[in-house]
Amino acid sequence: MLAARLVRRLKKEGWSLSVAESCTGGLLASSFTDISGASDWFSQGWVTYSNDSKISQLGVSPKKLEKRGAVSHEVALGMAQGAQSASGSGVSISITGIAGPTGGDEKKPVGTVYVGVCIGESYLVRRGEFGGADRASNKHSFVIFAMQKAIEAWDTHFAKIEEVRIAAEAEATGDDIELDLSKALSSINPDMDSWEATDGWSDERVANTLEEQDKAALGDEAEWLEEQ
């Protein structure tokens, strides 16, 4: 299961996780805490359903909420950053979207979701669209999408560190090897937004349906435990 796959990564590195949710109403946190021993690596979770709670609990910018709306790249990133900062966790995941059946429009139809992932000082923000499903199915899909993006970000993050380490070793002329980690971790992959890229935000459309991505169900507690 996706949650168990991410947890194995967290436990291997000794990192903790926090989550910030809006439209999924705690489903993401519940999926992680269904795993036995969650207190060892799950730090904290927020369900910031209203804009006011996003501002007061996570420090999301009121100006960004007003300009871009709660379901946006900027707010997803602000939620993830706020959760990471407030909890002190190494990794944070945020979800903000439109589960339906109302609330959508042409630019952001029902089934639209933004997921933010912070890993150390790096981050990933992705948009997904799951139109046509009912509210419960959309919430379920949003959580699966968030877990997928978190695993993607994690694997690329640590692959980037290893890539720089190997390059440094190849170029080293002495015993001491200094890694430029700040440069290496400025982005998790070439398609990610950098911290400075605050203008001209672009939305990424991806193949997100359960059929297209061949997703498995989240599973029940017994299945989570079996994964461990």
Buried (B, 14 or more C-beta within 10 A) or exposed (E): BBBBBBBEBBEEEEBBBBBBBBBBBBBBBBBBBBBEEBEEBBBBBBBBBEBEBBBEBBBBBEEBBEEBBBBBBBBBBBBBBBBBBBBEBBBBBBBBBBBBEEBBEEEBBBBBBBBBBBBBEBBBBBBBBBBEBEBEBBBBBBBBBBBBBBBBBBBBBBEBBEEBBEBBEEEEEEEEEEEEBEEBBBBBBEEBBEEEEEEEEEBEEEEBBBEEBEBEEBBEEEBBBEBE
